[in-house]
Amino acid sequence: MWDISPEPIQEYQLRLSVMEAKNIPTEDIEGTSDVFVKAWMDPANTRETDTHWRSQGNASFNYRLLFDFKSPTYSKSESEAYKLKLQVFDRDVFKSNDYICEFVLDLSLIVLDCRAT
């Protein structure tokens, strides 16, 4: 007999270390930016770094963000489920934060490797 039952769902934790950001454009009138990074795999579970105030192009964080997730996921396709999205913003106190840039990292191959062991 072959076991054709679905793969059991396992819990994982992603640990993201945000060390520094370089070549950040200055968004404020003084020639600085108040930089912070927002990251998520699931939009309902976003995490933020602290703010590097008055940055002039480089920001140093040394900040760790933790994400708990389950695999396999049956609600989304495998290619869409394991994408880590990072966005960099300029924090503003009296108006909305200014969007600077975004990066999407596909973790599906790494998650498949973890599930294979």
CORWONOR-V659367 format. One record per backbone hydrogen bond with DSSP energy under -0.5 kcal/mol. CO is the residue of the C=O (numbers start at 1). NH is the residue of the N-H. E is the energy in kcal/mol with one decimal. If there is no record, write none. Layout:
co->CO nh->NH e->E
co->CO nh->NH e->E
This chain:
co->2 nh->4 e->-0.8
co->10 nh->71 e->-2.5
co->12 nh->69 e->-2.2
co->13 nh->15 e->-0.5
co->14 nh->16 e->-0.6
co->14 nh->67 e->-2.6
co->15 nh->17 e->-0.5
co->16 nh->18 e->-0.6
co->16 nh->65 e->-3.1
co->17 nh->19 e->-0.8
co->18 nh->62 e->-0.6
co->18 nh->63 e->-2.6
co->19 nh->61 e->-3.4
co->19 nh->62 e->-0.8
co->21 nh->59 e->-2.8
co->28 nh->31 e->-1.6
co->32 nh->27 e->-0.6
co->32 nh->28 e->-2.6
co->33 nh->35 e->-0.9
co->33 nh->55 e->-2.9
co->34 nh->91 e->-3.9
co->35 nh->52 e->-3.4
co->36 nh->89 e->-2.7
co->37 nh->49 e->-2.3
co->38 nh->87 e->-2.9
co->39 nh->47 e->-2.8
co->40 nh->85 e->-2.9
co->42 nh->45 e->-2.9
co->47 nh->39 e->-2.9
co->51 nh->53 e->-1.0
co->52 nh->35 e->-1.7
co->52 nh->55 e->-0.7
co->55 nh->33 e->-2.1
co->57 nh->24 e->-3.2
co->59 nh->21 e->-2.7
co->63 nh->18 e->-3.4
co->65 nh->16 e->-3.0
co->67 nh->14 e->-3.3
co->69 nh->12 e->-3.2
co->71 nh->10 e->-3.1
co->77 nh->80 e->-0.7
co->77 nh->81 e->-1.8
co->78 nh->82 e->-0.9
co->80 nh->83 e->-0.6
co->82 nh->84 e->-0.6
co->82 nh->107 e->-3.1
co->83 nh->85 e->-0.6
co->84 nh->105 e->-3.1
co->85 nh->40 e->-1.8
co->86 nh->103 e->-2.7
co->87 nh->38 e->-3.0
co->88 nh->100 e->-2.8
co->88 nh->101 e->-1.2
co->89 nh->36 e->-1.9
co->89 nh->91 e->-0.6
co->90 nh->98 e->-2.3
co->98 nh->90 e->-2.8
co->101 nh->88 e->-2.5
co->103 nh->86 e->-3.0
co->104 nh->106 e->-0.5
co->105 nh->84 e->-3.1
co->105 nh->107 e->-0.7
co->107 nh->111 e->-2.5
co->108 nh->112 e->-2.3
co->109 nh->113 e->-2.0
co->110 nh->114 e->-2.1
co->111 nh->115 e->-2.3
co->112 nh->116 e->-1.5
co->113 nh->117 e->-0.9
co->114 nh->117 e->-0.6
